[in-house]
């Protein structure tokens, strides 16, 4: 593994972002849930956002090509596919956030693990305050943090790294997240 995380600016064009946002906001959004002791539960003190899964083959194909490049250039994981992308909106009125967490489970009966997480920034940074995406111990510079927050930027990192979204204090932050999966880690 060359890096703990990698990002690409303007990796997703505005036309595709507009389509994702239109479809996401037009969907039946649900309160975001978390896995807790083999249950899926709503815990607003831990995660507060509205979300929906978007089963769109064009979007998934585009995202998979980005995660493949990131993997080939930086991680070298054995990945086989991308899980259905998740559209999320974090509103200031709700203090939308997602506390520190990881995206993979080591205790699973599944034949695969989530190996890479990718987050697509769908909002312009001028549309909200707070809502910072952070990877624990990332060591990102101020310039990198600004670039990663730009509309169309994509961040890719191993799913076992702890990360969060800080509370949105003004406006609305929107993102799309998906996970590259592959055979279980050994």
C-alpha positions as CSV (number, residue, x, y, z in Angstrom):
1,X,0.0,0.0,0.0
2,X,1.5,3.3,-1.1
3,X,-0.9,5.7,0.7
4,X,-3.4,5.6,3.5
5,X,-5.8,7.6,1.3
6,X,-5.9,9.4,-2.1
7,X,-8.1,12.0,-3.7
8,X,-8.9,13.3,-7.1
9,X,-10.2,16.7,-7.9
10,X,-12.9,17.2,-10.5
11,X,-13.1,13.4,-10.9
12,X,-16.9,13.6,-11.4
13,X,-18.2,16.2,-13.9
14,X,-21.0,18.6,-13.0
15,X,-23.6,17.0,-15.4
16,X,-23.3,13.7,-13.6
17,X,-23.3,15.4,-10.2
18,X,-26.5,17.3,-11.2
19,X,-28.1,14.0,-12.2
20,X,-27.1,12.2,-9.0
21,X,-28.4,15.1,-6.9
22,X,-31.7,15.4,-8.8
23,X,-32.3,11.6,-8.5
24,X,-31.1,11.6,-4.8
25,X,-33.3,14.4,-3.7
26,X,-36.2,13.0,-5.7
27,X,-36.0,9.6,-4.1
28,X,-37.7,8.5,-0.9
29,X,-34.9,9.4,1.5
30,X,-34.8,7.6,4.8
31,X,-33.1,8.4,8.1
32,X,-29.6,6.9,7.9
33,X,-29.0,3.8,10.0
34,X,-26.0,2.1,11.5
35,X,-25.1,-1.5,12.2
36,X,-25.0,-2.2,15.9
37,X,-24.6,-5.8,17.3
38,X,-26.0,-7.4,14.2
39,X,-28.9,-5.0,14.0
40,X,-29.6,-2.0,11.7
41,X,-30.8,0.9,13.9
42,X,-31.3,4.7,13.8
43,X,-29.0,6.4,16.3
44,X,-29.2,10.2,15.6
45,X,-26.6,10.9,18.2
46,X,-24.1,8.8,16.2
47,X,-25.3,9.4,12.6
48,X,-27.8,12.0,11.4
49,X,-28.5,12.3,7.7
50,X,-31.0,11.2,5.1
51,X,-30.0,8.7,2.5
52,X,-31.0,6.4,-0.2
53,X,-29.2,3.7,-2.3
54,X,-29.0,4.5,-6.0
55,X,-28.9,1.5,-8.2
56,X,-27.8,3.2,-11.5
57,X,-25.5,1.2,-13.6
58,X,-24.0,4.2,-15.4
59,X,-23.1,5.9,-12.0
60,X,-21.7,2.6,-10.6
61,X,-19.6,2.0,-13.7
62,X,-18.1,5.5,-13.6
63,X,-17.4,5.2,-9.8
64,X,-15.9,1.7,-10.3
65,X,-13.5,3.0,-12.9
66,X,-12.3,5.7,-10.5
67,X,-11.8,3.3,-7.6
68,X,-10.0,0.8,-9.9
69,X,-7.5,3.5,-10.8
70,X,-7.0,4.5,-7.2
71,X,-6.5,0.8,-6.2
72,X,-4.1,0.1,-9.1
73,X,-2.0,3.2,-8.3
74,X,-2.1,3.1,-4.5
75,X,-3.5,0.1,-2.7
76,X,-3.2,-3.1,-4.7
77,X,-6.2,-4.8,-3.0
78,X,-8.0,-7.7,-4.6
79,X,-11.3,-6.1,-5.5
80,X,-14.1,-7.5,-7.6
81,X,-17.0,-5.1,-7.6
82,X,-18.6,-2.0,-6.2
83,X,-21.5,-2.1,-3.8
84,X,-24.6,0.0,-4.7
85,X,-23.8,3.7,-4.1
86,X,-25.4,5.6,-1.3
87,X,-26.6,9.2,-1.7
88,X,-26.6,11.2,1.6
89,X,-27.6,14.7,2.6
90,X,-26.6,16.3,5.8
91,X,-28.6,19.4,6.8
92,X,-27.6,22.1,9.3
93,X,-31.2,22.2,10.7
94,X,-30.5,18.6,11.9
95,X,-26.8,19.2,12.7
96,X,-26.2,16.4,10.2
97,X,-23.1,14.4,11.0
98,X,-21.6,10.9,11.2
99,X,-19.3,10.1,14.1
100,X,-16.1,8.2,13.9
101,X,-16.6,4.8,12.3
102,X,-15.2,2.2,9.9
103,X,-16.9,0.7,6.9
104,X,-16.0,-2.9,7.2
105,X,-16.8,-5.7,9.6
106,X,-14.2,-8.3,10.5
107,X,-16.8,-10.6,12.0
108,X,-19.0,-11.6,9.1
109,X,-20.2,-14.7,7.5
110,X,-20.0,-13.1,4.1
111,X,-17.4,-14.3,1.6
112,X,-16.1,-10.7,1.0
113,X,-14.9,-7.6,2.8
114,X,-15.4,-4.0,2.0
115,X,-11.9,-3.0,1.1
116,X,-12.0,0.5,-0.3
117,X,-14.4,3.3,0.5
118,X,-15.0,6.1,-2.0
119,X,-16.7,9.4,-1.2
120,X,-17.8,11.8,-3.9
121,X,-18.3,15.4,-2.9
122,X,-21.6,16.5,-4.5
123,X,-21.9,20.0,-2.9
124,X,-20.0,23.2,-3.6
125,X,-18.2,24.2,-0.4
126,X,-19.9,27.6,-0.5
127,X,-23.2,25.9,0.0
128,X,-22.5,24.8,3.6
129,X,-20.3,25.2,6.7
130,X,-19.0,22.4,8.9
131,X,-19.6,19.0,7.4
132,X,-15.9,18.3,7.1
133,X,-15.0,14.8,6.0
134,X,-12.1,13.6,8.1
135,X,-10.0,10.5,8.1
136,X,-8.4,9.7,11.5
137,X,-4.7,10.5,11.5
138,X,-4.8,11.5,7.8
139,X,-2.2,14.2,8.1
140,X,-3.9,16.2,5.3
141,X,-2.5,19.6,4.6
142,X,-4.8,22.7,4.6
143,X,-4.5,22.8,0.8
144,X,-5.5,19.1,0.5
145,X,-8.5,19.7,2.8
146,X,-9.7,22.6,0.6
147,X,-9.2,20.5,-2.6
148,X,-11.0,17.5,-1.2
149,X,-14.0,19.6,-0.3
150,X,-14.5,20.8,-3.9
151,X,-17.6,19.7,-5.8
152,X,-16.7,16.6,-7.9
153,X,-13.7,15.5,-5.8
154,X,-13.4,11.9,-4.9
155,X,-11.6,10.5,-1.8
156,X,-10.6,6.8,-1.8
157,X,-9.3,5.0,1.3
158,X,-9.2,1.6,2.9
159,X,-12.6,0.8,4.5
160,X,-10.9,-0.1,7.8
161,X,-9.7,3.4,8.4
162,X,-11.7,5.4,10.9
163,X,-13.4,8.4,9.5
164,X,-16.3,10.9,10.1
165,X,-18.3,13.8,8.9
166,X,-18.4,16.7,11.4
167,X,-21.8,18.5,12.1
168,X,-23.1,20.7,9.3
169,X,-23.7,24.1,10.9
170,X,-25.0,26.0,7.9
171,X,-26.7,24.8,4.6
172,X,-26.6,21.3,3.2
173,X,-23.8,18.9,2.4
174,X,-24.4,16.1,-0.1
175,X,-22.2,13.2,-0.9
176,X,-22.2,9.8,-2.5
177,X,-20.4,6.8,-1.0
178,X,-19.7,3.4,-2.2
179,X,-17.5,0.5,-1.3
180,X,-15.2,-1.7,-3.4
181,X,-15.5,-5.3,-2.2
182,X,-13.3,-8.4,-2.7
183,X,-12.4,-11.7,-1.2
184,X,-11.9,-11.6,2.6
185,X,-8.6,-10.1,3.9
186,X,-6.3,-12.9,5.1
